[in-house]
């Protein structure tokens, strides 16, 4: 979706700027044309007023008679051509050319869903989003009633009545606050009452239906809904009146449970709750005692010649699994070069199908990625060599450097980097064994959101430009370390660039020796 393709969204901004310039040129051309017509009209207004005072005397002058013939035969024809001249050709032509790059309905729907995903993950209310009150330094352009209504409609078409209610209510609040809109209140109330009814709140649905009918008493659907809601409510009240104490307690419990689950998708799992908590910086499970055993240090990777005089800055991010951050791994110029190489070929990121092993797109990974090989540019080769020097692992059997771009709403839900036992064909095509380790480089700072979280252990690692984090996906025995299950949180504000290097088992036999203990 366009909202997640940040670098392509940037191109769209320049496209729109070009169209605005073209539109201004068209307006100027129309104004120039109108000015010419206006001058002609003013000149003839004076002339005809004088001529009609004494028509015979006026036409008695041979020059006046000639000029009248000339005006009617030639000049009025020229004026007609000027009035009929279409000044919009240039603008329409430019618009037609640029339209092929415009987002489509699917892109707009994707952008709306990304906003709602951010709303849920970071627990943002509709007013905060609508008013633009997010941690960003750029000018804020609030959402209009039409914008809020459009979000509600997209949610409604997906049978997502929870978000339909939220955004239709926001549209209604802005209308009640005096904002002018092309969307009328009756339409909003119609969507709102039905979405609330679908969530089982009959009394509120009835209240909004009554409010709608005060504005439009002849509204056919609302009149039908009014009778139906009143009938259902009377039926519900009768059942509740006849219930015993136990049934009442059970009903109240069911109501509370339904309220707790409100807004959650049908496939909501306990892990999703952990994931969203960690994305918000909540639920991190590092104790003070464990924290006291984690350090920052200068590392020369066992006296590696390149790092004896200039060791790398190493910081412990987590202890189990061990996650290490290396600071100042890439310079700004290297980052810009990698982005420059990746941008022309960014495509929707893929995942390995656990059954077939084939790479394919998935709804839970929303980013754009590109693969860079060592021979493409000396910078890529230098980065690969640097990874080998620092980790001590052979990168000749590693996958190519993957560059990924996560725009606003871009995410990758909880997953493992390694292939599990029930995925025998994972990475089979590569022929280099399982993914033994992950090296993740942050190539941008992210103002808000975008953390890498480890859901099983309650860890969160935040992006820092130029740094890299490293962890082993497999124990030395070759068994998978299930505590490395991780996710990329949605970007709330900003633009997240990362690059990944996945090292594989082959070639590491003498660099990371096997053990006989499965969990070591």
C-alpha positions in Angstrom: 0.0 0.0 0.0 1.1 3.5 -0.8 1.1 4.6 2.9 3.8 2.0 3.7 5.9 2.9 0.6 7.5 6.0 2.0 10.0 6.6 -0.7 7.3 6.4 -3.4 5.0 8.6 -1.3 7.8 11.2 -1.5 7.7 11.0 -5.3 3.9 11.5 -5.2 4.4 14.8 -3.3 6.6 16.1 -6.1 4.0 14.9 -8.6 1.3 16.8 -6.8 3.5 19.9 -6.6 4.0 19.7 -10.4 0.3 19.4 -10.9 -0.4 22.4 -8.7 2.1 24.4 -10.9 0.3 23.2 -14.0 -3.1 24.1 -12.5 -1.8 27.7 -11.7 -0.6 28.1 -15.3 -4.1 27.1 -16.5 -5.7 29.6 -14.1 -3.4 32.4 -15.3 -4.2 31.5 -19.0 -8.0 31.6 -18.2 -7.5 34.9 -16.4 -5.6 36.4 -19.3 -8.3 35.3 -21.7 -11.0 36.7 -19.5 -9.0 40.0 -19.3 -8.9 40.3 -23.1 -12.7 39.6 -23.3 -13.3 42.2 -20.6 -11.3 44.9 -22.3 -13.1 44.2 -25.6 -16.5 44.4 -23.8 -15.5 47.7 -22.1 -14.3 49.3 -25.4 -17.5 48.3 -27.3 -19.7 49.4 -24.4 -18.4 52.9 -24.7 -18.5 52.8 -28.5 -22.0 51.5 -28.8 -23.3 53.9 -26.1 -22.0 56.9 -28.2 -23.1 55.4 -31.6 -26.7 54.8 -30.5 -27.2 58.3 -29.3 -27.2 59.5 -33.0 -27.0 56.4 -35.2 -27.4 58.3 -38.5 -24.9 60.9 -37.7 -22.5 58.3 -36.4 -22.7 56.2 -39.6 -22.6 59.3 -41.7 -18.8 59.2 -41.1 -17.3 56.8 -43.7 -14.6 55.5 -41.2 -17.3 54.6 -38.6 -19.3 52.8 -41.3 -16.1 50.8 -42.4 -15.2 50.0 -38.8 -18.7 48.7 -38.1 -18.5 46.3 -41.1 -15.0 45.2 -40.0 -16.1 44.6 -36.4 -19.1 42.5 -37.3 -17.5 40.6 -40.1 -14.0 40.0 -38.6 -13.5 41.1 -35.0 -16.6 39.4 -33.5 -15.5 36.2 -35.1 -12.1 36.6 -33.5 -13.7 37.2 -30.2 -15.8 34.1 -30.6 -12.7 32.0 -31.3 -11.0 33.5 -28.2 -14.1 32.7 -26.0 -14.2 29.1 -27.4 -10.5 28.5 -27.0 -9.8 25.8 -24.5 -7.0 26.9 -22.2 -7.1 23.6 -20.2 -5.2 21.5 -22.8 -1.8 21.7 -21.1 -3.2 21.0 -17.7 -5.4 18.1 -18.8 -2.5 16.6 -20.8 -0.2 16.8 -17.7 -2.9 15.3 -15.4 -3.5 12.4 -17.8 0.3 11.6 -17.9 0.6 11.8 -14.1 -2.6 9.8 -13.4 -0.9 6.5 -14.2 1.2 7.0 -11.1 -1.7 7.8 -8.8 -2.8 5.5 -6.0 -6.0 3.5 -6.7 -8.9 2.4 -4.5 -7.0 -0.5 -3.0 -4.2 1.9 -2.0 -6.6 4.3 -0.4 -8.2 1.4 1.5 -4.7 0.2 2.6 -3.8 3.7 3.8 -7.0 3.8 5.9 -6.4 0.4 7.4 -2.8 1.4 8.3 -4.2 4.4 10.2 -6.6 2.2 12.1 -3.8 -0.3 12.8 -1.8 2.6 14.3 -4.8 3.7 16.3 -5.1 0.2 17.9 -1.5 -0.5 18.5 -0.7 2.8 20.1 -4.1 3.3 21.7 -4.8 6.6 20.0 -8.2 8.2 20.2 -9.8 9.5 17.0 -9.5 13.1 18.1 -5.7 12.8 18.5 -5.4 11.4 14.9 -8.0 13.7 13.4 -6.4 16.9 14.9 -2.9 15.7 13.9 -1.6 15.9 17.5 1.2 13.4 17.0 4.9 13.9 17.9 5.9 15.5 14.6 7.6 18.8 13.9 6.1 19.4 10.5 2.9 21.5 9.9 -0.3 19.8 10.9 -3.2 19.5 8.5 -6.2 18.2 10.5 -8.7 15.7 9.1 -12.0 17.0 7.8 -15.4 15.6 8.3 -15.1 14.0 4.9 -11.8 12.3 5.8 -13.3 10.9 9.0 -16.4 9.7 7.2 -14.3 8.0 4.5 -12.3 6.1 7.2 -15.6 5.0 8.7 -17.0 3.9 5.3 -13.9 1.8 4.6 -14.2 0.1 8.0 -17.9 -0.5 7.3 -17.3 -2.1 4.0 -15.0 -4.5 5.8 -17.7 -5.3 8.4 -15.4 -3.6 11.0 -18.2 -2.0 13.0 -15.9 -1.0 15.9 -13.8 1.4 13.8 -16.9 2.4 11.8 -18.4 3.7 15.1 -15.2 5.5 16.2 -14.8 7.4 12.9 -18.5 8.2 12.3 -18.6 9.5 15.9 -15.6 11.7 15.2 -17.2 13.0 12.0 -20.4 13.7 13.9 -18.4 15.6 16.7 -16.7 17.8 14.0 -20.1 18.5 12.4 -21.6 19.4 15.8 -18.6 21.6 16.4 -19.6 23.8 13.4 -17.3 22.4 10.7 -18.8 22.8 7.2 -19.0 19.6 5.2 -20.5 18.1 2.0 -21.4 15.0 4.1 -24.8 15.5 5.8 -25.5 14.5 9.4 -28.3 12.1 8.4 -25.9 9.9 6.4 -23.4 9.8 9.3 -26.1 9.0 11.8 -27.4 6.2 9.6 -24.0 4.5 9.5 -23.4 5.2 13.2 -26.7 3.7 14.5 -26.3 0.5 12.4 -22.6 0.0 13.4 -23.6 0.3 17.1 -26.5 -2.1 16.7 -24.1 -4.6 15.1 -22.0 -4.5 18.3 -25.1 -5.3 20.4 -25.8 -1.9 22.0 -29.5 -1.6 21.2 -30.2 1.5 23.4 -27.5 3.6 21.9 -28.4 2.5 18.4 -32.0 3.5 19.2 -30.9 6.9 20.5 -29.0 7.7 17.3 -31.9 6.5 15.1 -34.3 8.9 16.9 -31.8 11.7 16.4 -31.7 10.9 12.7 -35.5 10.9 12.4 -35.7 14.4 14.0 -33.7 15.6 11.0 -35.4 13.5 8.4 -38.8 12.0 9.6 -39.4 10.3 6.2 -36.1 8.3 6.2 -37.4 4.9 5.2 -34.6 2.7 6.6 -34.4 4.7 9.9 -38.2 4.3 10.4 -37.9 0.5 9.9 -34.9 0.3 12.2 -36.8 2.3 14.9 -39.6 -0.3 15.1 -37.1 -3.2 15.0 -34.8 -1.7 17.7 -37.8 -0.9 20.0 -39.1 -4.5 19.5 -35.7 -6.1 20.2 -35.2 -3.8 23.3 -38.6 -4.6 24.7 -37.9 -8.3 24.2 -34.5 -8.0 25.9 -35.9 -6.1 28.8 -38.6 -8.8 29.3 -36.0 -11.6 29.3 -33.9 -9.7 31.8 -36.9 -9.0 34.1 -37.7 -12.8 34.2 -34.1 -13.8 34.9 -33.0 -15.2 38.2 -29.9 -13.8 40.1 -27.5 -16.4 38.5 -28.7 -15.6 35.0 -28.2 -11.9 35.7 -24.7 -12.4 36.9 -23.9 -14.5 33.9 -25.3 -11.9 31.5 -23.3 -9.1 33.2 -20.2 -11.2 33.0 -20.8 -11.8 29.3 -21.3 -8.1 28.7 -18.0 -7.3 30.4 -16.2 -9.9 28.3 -17.8 -8.6 25.2 -16.7 -5.0 26.2 -13.1 -6.2 26.8 -13.0 -7.9 23.3 -14.6 -4.9 21.6 -12.5 -3.7 18.7 -10.3 -6.8 18.5 -10.1 -8.7 15.2 -11.5 -12.2 15.0 -8.0 -13.7 14.9 -6.8 -11.7 17.9 -4.4 -13.8 19.9 -2.8 -13.3 23.4 0.6 -12.7 21.6 -1.0 -9.7 19.7 -1.6 -8.1 23.1 2.0 -8.6 24.1 3.2 -7.3 20.8 1.2 -4.1 21.0 2.2 -3.5 24.6 5.9 -3.8 23.8 5.4 -1.5 20.8 4.1 1.1 23.2 7.1 0.6 25.5 4.9 -1.3 28.1 5.5 -4.8 29.6 9.3 -4.9 29.1 10.5 -7.7 31.4 14.0 -6.6 32.3 14.7 -6.8 36.0 17.1 -4.5 37.8 19.3 -7.5 38.7 19.6 -8.7 35.1 20.1 -5.1 34.0 23.1 -4.8 36.3 24.8 -7.6 34.4 24.6 -5.9 31.1 27.3 -3.6 29.9 28.7 -1.3 27.2 32.2 -2.1 26.0 34.8 -1.6 23.2 35.2 -4.8 21.3 38.1 -5.8 19.0 36.5 -9.3 18.2 39.3 -11.4 19.7 42.1 -9.0 18.5 41.0 -8.7 14.9 43.6 -6.6 13.1 41.1 -4.1 11.9 39.7 -3.4 15.3 42.7 -3.5 17.6 43.3 0.2 17.2 39.7 1.2 16.4 37.4 -1.2 18.4 33.7 -1.2 17.8 31.2 0.1 20.4 29.2 -2.8 21.8 26.2 -2.6 24.0 24.2 -5.5 25.6 20.5 -5.0 24.7 19.2 -8.2 26.2 20.6 -11.3 28.0 18.4 -14.2 27.1 18.5 -14.4 24.1 21.6 -12.4 23.9 21.0 -9.4 21.7 24.0 -7.1 21.1 23.9 -3.6 19.6 26.9 -2.3 17.7 27.0 1.5 17.4 28.3 3.6 14.5 28.4 0.7 12.1 27.5 2.6 9.0 28.3 6.2 8.1 25.7 8.6 6.7 27.4 8.4 3.3 27.2 4.6 3.3 23.6 4.7 4.4 22.7 7.1 1.6 24.5 5.0 -1.0 22.6 1.8 0.1 19.3 3.7 -0.1 20.2 5.1 -3.5 21.0 1.5 -4.8 17.8 0.1 -3.2 15.2 2.7 -4.1 14.7 1.9 -7.8 14.0 -1.8 -7.1 12.0 -1.7 -3.9 9.1 -4.2 -4.0 6.6 -5.5 -1.5 8.6 -7.6 1.0 8.2 -11.3 1.0 8.3 -14.2 3.5 9.2 -17.8 3.1 6.2 -20.0 2.8 6.5 -22.6 5.6 5.1 -25.4 3.5 6.7 -24.8 0.0 9.7 -22.7 1.0 8.8 -20.3 -1.8 9.0 -16.5 -1.1 5.7 -14.7 -1.2 3.9 -11.6 0.1 1.9 -11.7 3.3 -0.7 -9.3 4.9 1.3 -9.3 8.2 4.5 -8.0 6.6 4.0 -4.5 5.2 7.1 -3.0 3.9 9.1 -2.6 0.7 12.4 -4.4 0.2 15.3 -4.9 -2.2 18.3 -7.2 -2.3 21.8 -5.9 -3.0 24.7 -8.1 -4.1 28.4 -7.5 -3.2 29.5 -6.9 -6.8 27.0 -4.1 -7.3 28.9 -1.5 -5.4 32.1 -1.4 -3.3 30.0 -0.1 -0.4 27.8 -3.2 -0.3 31.0 -5.4 -0.4 32.5 -3.4 2.5 29.4 -3.8 4.6 29.3 -7.5 4.1 33.0 -7.8 5.0 32.4 -5.6 8.1 29.7 -8.0 9.2 32.0 -11.0 8.9 34.8 -9.2 10.7 32.7 -8.2 13.6 30.6 -11.4 14.0 33.3 -13.9 13.1 30.7 -15.7 10.8 31.3 -16.5 7.2 29.1 -14.3 5.0 29.8 -16.2 1.7 26.9 -18.5 2.5 24.7 -15.7 3.8 21.8 -14.2 1.9 22.3 -11.0 0.0 21.9 -7.7 1.9 18.2 -7.0 2.2 17.2 -3.4 2.4 13.7 -2.6 3.7 11.6 0.6 3.9 8.7 0.9 6.4 6.7 4.0 6.0 3.9 5.1 8.3 2.0 2.0 9.4 4.7 -0.3 8.0 5.2 -3.4 10.2 6.1 -7.1 10.4 4.1 -9.1 12.9 5.7 -11.7 15.2 7.8 -14.3 13.4 10.9 -16.4 13.5 13.8 -15.8 11.2 14.8 -19.5 11.2 13.0 -22.5 9.7 11.2 -24.7 12.3 11.1 -28.5 12.2 7.6 -28.4 10.7 9.0 -26.4 7.8 11.4 -28.9 6.2 11.6 -27.0 3.0 12.4 -23.6 4.4 15.5 -22.1 2.6 15.8 -25.5 0.7 16.4 -23.5 -2.5 19.5 -21.8 -1.0 21.2 -25.1 0.0 23.0 -23.4 2.8 21.1 -24.8 5.8 19.1 -22.8 8.3 19.5 -19.1 9.3 22.0 -19.3 12.1 22.0 -15.6 13.0 20.5 -12.2 12.2 22.3 -8.9 11.7 19.9 -5.9 11.5 21.1 -2.4 10.6 19.0 0.6 11.4 19.6 3.2 8.7 17.3 5.9 10.1 16.0 7.3 13.3 12.3 7.0 13.8 10.5 9.8 15.8 7.8 7.5 17.1 7.1 3.7 16.8 9.1 1.3 14.7 10.7 -0.7 17.6 11.9 -4.3 17.1 10.2 -6.4 19.9 10.8 -9.9 21.1 7.3 -11.1 22.2 8.4 -14.3 24.1 10.9 -12.5 26.4 9.4 -9.0 26.6 12.2 -7.2 25.0 12.1 -4.0 22.9 15.0 -2.5 20.8 14.5 1.0 19.4 15.9 2.2 16.0 19.1 4.2 16.2 20.6 5.4 12.9 23.9 3.8 12.0 23.7 1.1 14.7 23.2 -2.7 14.2 21.8 -5.4 16.4 22.9 -9.0 16.3 21.5 -12.3 17.7 21.8 -16.0 17.1 18.6 -17.7 15.9 20.0 -21.2 16.5 21.7 -22.7 19.5 25.2 -24.1 18.9 23.6 -27.5 18.7 21.7 -26.4 15.6 18.3 -26.4 17.4 16.1 -23.3 17.0 16.0 -20.7 19.8 12.3 -20.0 20.1 12.9 -17.0 22.4 14.1 -15.1 19.3 10.5 -14.7 18.0 10.3 -11.0 17.1 8.3 -8.3 15.3 8.7 -4.9 13.7 6.3 -2.5 15.3 4.3 -0.1 13.0 5.9 3.2 12.3 3.7 5.9 13.9 5.6 9.0 12.8 8.6 9.0 10.4 10.3 6.7 8.0 12.2 3.5 8.9 15.0 2.2 6.8 16.7 -1.1 7.8 19.0 -3.6 6.2 19.2 -7.3 7.1 21.9 -9.9 6.7 20.9 -13.5 7.5 23.9 -15.8 8.0 23.3 -19.6 7.3 24.7 -22.7 8.9 27.0 -23.8 6.1 30.5 -22.3 6.4 30.2 -21.8 10.1 31.4 -25.4 11.1 34.8 -24.1 12.5 33.6 -20.6 13.4 30.8 -21.6 15.7 31.3 -25.2 16.8 28.4 -27.5 17.6 27.6 -28.7 21.1 25.7 -31.9 22.1 23.4 -30.0 24.4 20.2 -29.0 22.5 19.6 -25.8 24.5 23.2 -24.4 24.3 
